[in-house]
Every structure is written in C-alpha cells, then in structure tokens.
Amino acid sequence: MKKTRIMAVAVLIVGSSLALALSQQPEVKRTDGATAPTAGSTHGAPLRETVTVAADEPIPNLPGKRLVTHIVDYPPGVSSAPHRHARSAFIYAYVLSGAIRSQVDDEPVHVYRPGETWFERPGAYHRVSANASDIEPARLLAVLIVDVADEQLVIPDPQ
C-alpha cells in the first residue's frame, strides 16, 4: 500500500510539472512517423493520433520500475483504436489542450478538458480515446509507471 501511494505521488508531481512545461511548448517533435496531408495536398497517411515519447527513465527508488511519458496529439475528429497497456502500467492522464473523450473499462464515457485528469489501473481496457471535437486538435499527456522489462506499452484490441 505504501509503495502504491509513493508511486501515485510521484506520478502527480512529475505529471503536473511536465504538463505545465508542455502546455507552454507550442510543438513537440513527433517520433512515430505519422504524417498528415499538407495544405493543398490530396495525399499522405490517413489522419491518426501521433504519440511522442517525452521521457523514459528508470525510477531509482522503485527498483524494476520506470516512468514513461507520452504526448498524444489528436487531429480534429480522430480517435485511437481500443487498447490496453502493458500489464504493469499505472497511468496518469492529463489533458493539455482541446477536449478528450475517454472511456476506461465499464466507466461511463467522459469528456475531459484542459487541466482535467484521470487514472488507469494496471490491466485497464481503454475502450474510447478520442478528440471530442471535429474542428479543434487535442493534446494529452500520459504518464506511465511500468516494469522496466515491458517493451510494448500499448496493446491494440485484437478485434
């Protein structure tokens, strides 16, 4: 129980600090290779979310654990496929801009706005993760505490 509290406090502190820094940063370099059509073009990859790894560091006082932060950018009207995260993943999500529609496990669908947060417990099923707007982009900070050995942090729904 004490370890869980320490992890939760660490996530809140790191997540809040990163969220403040990232909300003041106009653009984060994409690292997943997704592209969107440029103005005036009719080709390019379909619009989808882009995920940027902002940090990936071992946690010195929690042997076997690491903290990973993702910036998830959603163009207008775009959603992620339903997914789970690594079995060890404890997640703190913070909306940086726009509006994010989310549903985790059997909880009701909720729209989160800038500054609003939620947690995802290990093994949770993320049924809905989407930009709630068809005209404005949205940006989300996800802070994950995972086992050091976990390589695949997002596991798409096999359906």
C-alpha positions, 0 to 999 in steps of 0.5 A, a space after each residue: 500500500 505504501 509503495 502504491 501511494 509513493 508511486 501515485 505521488 510521484 506520478 502527480 508531481 512529475 505529471 503536473 510539472 511536465 504538463 505545465 512545461 508542455 502546455 507552454 511548448 507550442 510543438 513537440 517533435 513527433 517520433 512515430 512517423 505519422 504524417 498528415 496531408 499538407 495544405 493543398 495536398 490530396 495525399 499522405 497517411 490517413 489522419 491518426 493520433 501521433 504519440 511522442 515519447 517525452 521521457 523514459 527513465 528508470 525510477 531509482 527508488 522503485 527498483 524494476 520500475 520506470 516512468 514513461 511519458 507520452 504526448 498524444 496529439 489528436 487531429 480534429 475528429 480522430 480517435 485511437 483504436 481500443 487498447 490496453 497497456 502493458 500489464 504493469 502500467 499505472 497511468 496518469 492522464 492529463 489533458 493539455 489542450 482541446 477536449 478528450 473523450 475517454 472511456 476506461 473499462 465499464 466507466 461511463 464515457 467522459 469528456 475531459 478538458 484542459 487541466 482535467 485528469 484521470 487514472 488507469 489501473 494496471 490491466 485497464 481496457 481503454 475502450 474510447 480515446 478520442 478528440 471530442 471535437 471535429 474542428 479543434 486538435 487535442 493534446 494529452 499527456 500520459 504518464 506511465 509507471 511500468 516494469 522496466 522489462 515491458 517493451 510494448 506499452 500499448 496493446 491494440 484490441 485484437 478485434 
